[in-house]
Amino acid sequence: MEHVHLLKLCVGADSIDDLADWQTSQAHRWPRGCAVHVTRMWPKREAEVLAGGSLYWVIKGVILCRQRIVGLEQTVGDDGITRCAIVLDTGIVRTQAAPRRPFQGWRYLDPKDAPPDLTKGREHEDPLPPGLAEAMAEFGLR
């Protein structure tokens, strides 16, 4: 079975470190070795997401990293509304910077359109500023 990824804005984070710090601070609430992101909609393509998909994070208008999706679980909020908990591997994998316009919720991301992981030795490089990453993308450069 082919897999598909999810794409999500990382609201409130200015960097990959902010995302990692927030997940670390919330780790006591989640299954051991996992991070959880709760969203309103359940993916209709659940089987494809679970067949090897990752959640690609858009930070400040640029895809900068991903986390492998390890499960989808139903959860009910304090307001009584049923939601989807996307269960993620805690490992955050940095990717090549890829600009994205703002959107609400999450989107499917075809593997052929996903930015590649940074090659070994580049994992700790600072990401390009959003304006520069967008300009380079317009010229077909990454």
MOWOQUI-V951325 format. One record per backbone hydrogen bond with DSSP energy under -0.5 kcal/mol. NH is the residue of the N-H (numbers start at 0). CO is the residue of the C=O. If there is no record, write none. Layout:
NH|CO + NH|CO
//
This chain:
3|47 + 4|108 + 5|53 + 6|106 + 7|55 + 8|104 + 9|57 + 10|8 + 12|9 + 18|14 + 19|15 + 20|16 + 21|17 + 22|18 + 23|19 + 24|20 + 25|21 + 26|22 + 26|23 + 28|25 + 29|26 + 33|30 + 34|87 + 36|85 + 38|83 + 45|42 + 48|44 + 49|45 + 50|46 + 50|47 + 51|48 + 52|48 + 54|66 + 55|5 + 55|53 + 56|54 + 56|64 + 57|7 + 58|56 + 58|61 + 59|57 + 61|58 + 62|97 + 63|56 + 64|56 + 65|92 + 66|54 + 68|52 + 69|67 + 69|86 + 70|86 + 72|84 + 74|82 + 76|80 + 79|76 + 82|74 + 83|38 + 84|72 + 84|82 + 85|36 + 85|83 + 86|70 + 86|84 + 87|34 + 87|85 + 88|67 + 89|32 + 92|65 + 92|90 + 93|91 + 94|63 + 95|115 + 97|62 + 99|60 + 106|6 + 108|4 + 112|109 + 113|109 + 113|110 + 117|93 + 121|118 + 124|121 + 131|128 + 132|128 + 133|129 + 134|130 + 135|131 + 136|132 + 137|133 + 138|134 + 139|136 + 140|135
//
